[in-house]
């Protein structure tokens, strides 16, 4: 991973399998101790994945809990719920206490891909059962009572139909209200907002895609309001079909996204950075070989060789902005 240019790993834990997941994370921490790699932990779902809920890829009820409140006592896919809002907070405090003082774990992504549809997450309306901003503040402050050093990462709720302001969809996660209704914690300067960017979002390239990113989340960086981390992004980039996208579409996506993340789209309202500043942080999905999945992973079937199409893309992501940075994939990728 280090040789490929990565410096951070995003690892998931699930409420139902918390103890097992933490044991796995502990093994990874031991393995990366001398490499310089750091970990960000995300709570992915409440229950262990089943075929009914896409093996836990995204909780179907769109909430951070599955008992009480707006839930029907299931995770939205018929799996019986076991996690109340109160238990969700308590589980995060347990995780925070487990890694308190551990400087390899640098941040907590409080909830993977919450959803913003009817009866699901809202932002800033004060409804204790749906307002995910309130959840981020409650859970974030509880974590800070245990460990104030960790970053608290807040994802925007996803909606493929409309945004909070009804000016278009926000499949990456809607952060349009984060300026007027920010996540405020007792210990300041620890909030990082997060979205996910994939090529199956439409439009996925060109000026219209840039305008969407500016509106949904990029403005937070351009206006120096708060940092944003791309917690998931990726594509096979090798001719395999990813969620209906062909290679040409995948390449159009990455050649739009790379200059945006590196600060080269200021003329179209995107973030800009001066030489030596940190570019937008990202996390590439996913390390390993997952043949047949979309994306299909960073490694060939030998679990050792980097897939060249993906490597040509993520190698251009910049931690520090450099002058005259070339943008675009080499011919043939």
Secondary structure by P-SEA (a helix, b strand, c coil): cccccccbbbbbbbccaaaaaaaaaaaaaaaaccccbbbbbbbcccccccccccccccccccccccccccccccccccccccccaaaaaaaaaaaaaaaccccccccccccccccccccccccccccccccaaaaaaaaaaaaaaccccbbbbbbcbbbcccccccccccccccccccccccccccccccbbbbbbbcccccccccaaaaaaaaaccaaaaaaccbbbbcccccccccccccccccaaaaaaaaaaaaaaaacccccccccccccccccbbbbcccccccccccccccccccccccaaaaaaacccccccccccccccccccc
